[in-house]
């Protein structure tokens, strides 16, 4: 007698299980390859489990704004409200920021570097991002202290903020601590803060340290107006705080920060 086979065919797995498996594939494979394999796989990849994390940051750097908006609409609609993490660069239109905000009920981690948002747009949509724990608005040159303050007041769970600037955008500008003060007054839960190449002063950094007691990592590379020595009172209160800068010793190196570490996606 032949032995009974205990193995099941891939196409017999329940859609939710297949969806979890497919999350390990590239976005391109999920969009163009998997739906063509068979009906059960096409059904599985159309479910929200495959689209809780969307990372098109690298692709978006070389994409026309209209095509980028179309892609985001398609992918976010696939998530059916379960989107937890979004990484995209260079957004240009007010409509796309509004669309993301309207689908941000489950969003925990949001990367929007080099995007064309304004203070007004941030004020209009920030209330939708109340569950965000990690936010990257680096190189967004059209926002300022007003937007940062609005983010802090609405994103009460924020633990990680990236607000790096390009040195060419800040070179020759006077010292200004308004963004540092906005962070200090509205983001007490911060554990990770990046402000590379900001024209902030020592006073601004001390204000942040005095009001963000959970801070573990602070990137001040290129912040030439900052001088923190071991005798700085606020720094003495953070013996385990890792500070990079203000001097830039070489190319950017990863510090081990992973926004998932501070994102509750269970």
Secondary structure, DSSP 8 states (H G I E B T S, - for coil): ---------GGGS-HHHHHHHHTTS-HHIIIIIGGGT-HHHHHHHTSGGGGSEEE-HHHHTTS-HHHHHHHHHHHHHHHTT---EEE------HHHHHHHHHT-TT--EEE-TT----HHHHHHHGGG-TT-SEEE-TT-TT--HHHHHHHHHH-TT--EEE----HHHHTT-----HHHHHHHHH-TT-SEEE-TT----HHHHHHHHHH-TT--EEEEET-TT----TT-HHHHT-TT-EEEEES--SS----S--GGGG----
